[in-house]
């Protein structure tokens, strides 16, 4: 029995060894097959060719676009800053609140400024009251001047009447025909006959003229000139009276008049002379009074308001200027928004101390946005006012403004774009693209290719063309860079094919054209 048992154990051991050997063989077969497959895959990968895209300058020009970055901002935006330092005593708005023009954002401590305004208002009211008092003085001076003018008119009329009466009643008594060309003296002229005749003839013209002017004179006339004219006429009559006095004195007993009559004539003419001198005195007095009243009115107007150089107006203006200055200082403590919109930023709270020109808030109309971008000289030639551009490739924008000159700080030209897109917000940075048509920048007159198609060298560069499935280098002469493209001056025609992207590729490399 022991023998049989030993035989069975040996048989079981042999079977186990056989299974182990079989398992190892199977594993080895699997590994060998896997290695072979991996080797085949690696070989396939090693022989795989790069795929490239080719195009022509003409096709590229029709598909080209300009790509820019722009900043979104509100069409109406204001940064509220403090013009002076001070402690914030009140903040009247909250972040995100909608405000209207003139609405108070915050208030600084301003007790002294309010007191200054109150004091300036008192000074201004006092100046107005003084001006009103001076107005009364002007009215009185005007009334006085009118009275003086009326008195001067009366003096002119009475002077003419008296002087004319002396001529007609007293002087003409010694002429045979006073209004003729030779009046004819009734008394021996004693050498003054021709002179007296001549003076009487001159009165034939001056007296009617004087009468006409006196009849037309009024308080609105140039009374000073009228008074001077009357004095001249009175003086002419006085000179005639003086000549007659000389003639009377030279008479003797051989004349037609007795000595008593001559003495009476001398007495009468002396009295007439005194009367005429009195008329001149009255005229001088009227002139002096008139000038004095006029000066008084001018002085009153200088003191009152309304004149060109009014002292009252000057005082009122000075007081008003002080009031406006005080109000301006007070206004600097009350920070208001100049535009309507939304509070996008609020950087203060009650109790803060602000320095001068500290930013307090930003107010913007977030519903009316525009995009601002800057372009170089090359892109500027491709963009015009009225062009349609794409914002983030989703919605359209309209080029509304292009700066006429280059911004010195950026070296580029500012371009503004209006859009009705609702997916952008104030402050966003967005990508702007514009498709370039054949007519833009004279595309039909130049060959342009993308910058990615150029293998740049120290001077100019080269493009790759595919010849018999391999990359072949073709030198080109480059011109100006226009956005994401470059002008090819020579070496490539508009219909020649080239590889669009040569990054990572080398000349002589086998490639496949992407389908």
Secondary structure as the mmCIF struct_conf table of DSSP 4:
data_model
#
loop_
_struct_conf.conf_type_id
_struct_conf.id
_struct_conf.beg_label_comp_id
_struct_conf.beg_label_asym_id
_struct_conf.beg_label_seq_id
_struct_conf.end_label_comp_id
_struct_conf.end_label_asym_id
_struct_conf.end_label_seq_id
HELX_RH_AL_P HELX_RH_AL_P1 UNK A 2 UNK A 46
TURN_TY1_P TURN_TY1_P1 UNK A 47 UNK A 47
HELX_LH_PP_P HELX_LH_PP_P1 UNK A 48 UNK A 49
STRN STRN1 UNK A 50 UNK A 52
STRN STRN2 UNK A 54 UNK A 56
HELX_RH_AL_P HELX_RH_AL_P2 UNK A 57 UNK A 63
STRN STRN3 UNK A 65 UNK A 74
BEND BEND1 UNK A 75 UNK A 76
STRN STRN4 UNK A 77 UNK A 81
BEND BEND2 UNK A 83 UNK A 84
STRN STRN5 UNK A 86 UNK A 91
TURN_TY1_P TURN_TY1_P2 UNK A 95 UNK A 96
STRN STRN6 UNK A 98 UNK A 99
TURN_TY1_P TURN_TY1_P3 UNK A 101 UNK A 102
STRN STRN7 UNK A 104 UNK A 108
HELX_RH_AL_P HELX_RH_AL_P3 UNK A 111 UNK A 165
HELX_RH_PI_P HELX_RH_PI_P1 UNK A 166 UNK A 171
HELX_RH_3T_P HELX_RH_3T_P1 UNK A 172 UNK A 174
STRN STRN8 UNK A 175 UNK A 175
BEND BEND3 UNK A 176 UNK A 177
TURN_TY1_P TURN_TY1_P4 UNK A 178 UNK A 179
BEND BEND4 UNK A 180 UNK A 182
STRN STRN9 UNK A 185 UNK A 185
BEND BEND5 UNK A 186 UNK A 187
TURN_TY1_P TURN_TY1_P5 UNK A 190 UNK A 191
HELX_RH_AL_P HELX_RH_AL_P4 UNK A 193 UNK A 216
TURN_TY1_P TURN_TY1_P6 UNK A 219 UNK A 220
BEND BEND6 UNK A 221 UNK A 221
HELX_RH_AL_P HELX_RH_AL_P5 UNK A 223 UNK A 249
TURN_TY1_P TURN_TY1_P7 UNK A 250 UNK A 250
TURN_TY1_P TURN_TY1_P8 UNK A 253 UNK A 254
BEND BEND7 UNK A 255 UNK A 257
HELX_RH_AL_P HELX_RH_AL_P6 UNK A 259 UNK A 303
BEND BEND8 UNK A 304 UNK A 307
TURN_TY1_P TURN_TY1_P9 UNK A 308 UNK A 309
HELX_RH_AL_P HELX_RH_AL_P7 UNK A 311 UNK A 331
TURN_TY1_P TURN_TY1_P10 UNK A 332 UNK A 333
STRN STRN10 UNK A 334 UNK A 336
BEND BEND9 UNK A 338 UNK A 339
STRN STRN11 UNK A 341 UNK A 346
TURN_TY1_P TURN_TY1_P11 UNK A 350 UNK A 351
STRN STRN12 UNK A 353 UNK A 354
HELX_LH_PP_P HELX_LH_PP_P2 UNK A 355 UNK A 355
TURN_TY1_P TURN_TY1_P12 UNK A 356 UNK A 357
STRN STRN13 UNK A 359 UNK A 364
TURN_TY1_P TURN_TY1_P13 UNK A 366 UNK A 367
BEND BEND10 UNK A 368 UNK A 368
STRN STRN14 UNK A 369 UNK A 375
HELX_RH_AL_P HELX_RH_AL_P8 UNK A 377 UNK A 380
TURN_TY1_P TURN_TY1_P14 UNK A 381 UNK A 382
TURN_TY1_P TURN_TY1_P15 UNK A 385 UNK A 386
STRN STRN15 UNK A 388 UNK A 391
TURN_TY1_P TURN_TY1_P16 UNK A 392 UNK A 394
STRN STRN16 UNK A 395 UNK A 402
BEND BEND11 UNK A 404 UNK A 405
TURN_TY1_P TURN_TY1_P17 UNK A 408 UNK A 410
BEND BEND12 UNK A 411 UNK A 412
STRN STRN17 UNK A 413 UNK A 419
BEND BEND13 UNK A 422 UNK A 423
TURN_TY1_P TURN_TY1_P18 UNK A 426 UNK A 427
STRN STRN18 UNK A 429 UNK A 435
HELX_LH_PP_P HELX_LH_PP_P3 UNK A 436 UNK A 437
TURN_TY1_P TURN_TY1_P19 UNK A 438 UNK A 439
HELX_RH_3T_P HELX_RH_3T_P2 UNK A 440 UNK A 445
BEND BEND14 UNK A 446 UNK A 446
STRN STRN19 UNK A 447 UNK A 450
HELX_RH_3T_P HELX_RH_3T_P3 UNK A 451 UNK A 453
STRN STRN20 UNK A 455 UNK A 456
BEND BEND15 UNK A 458 UNK A 460
STRN STRN21 UNK A 461 UNK A 467
TURN_TY1_P TURN_TY1_P20 UNK A 468 UNK A 469
STRN STRN22 UNK A 470 UNK A 482
TURN_TY1_P TURN_TY1_P21 UNK A 483 UNK A 484
STRN STRN23 UNK A 485 UNK A 490
BEND BEND16 UNK A 491 UNK A 491
TURN_TY1_P TURN_TY1_P22 UNK A 494 UNK A 495
STRN STRN24 UNK A 497 UNK A 499
BEND BEND17 UNK A 500 UNK A 500
TURN_TY1_P TURN_TY1_P23 UNK A 503 UNK A 504
TURN_TY1_P TURN_TY1_P24 UNK A 507 UNK A 508
STRN STRN25 UNK A 510 UNK A 510
STRN STRN26 UNK A 511 UNK A 513
#
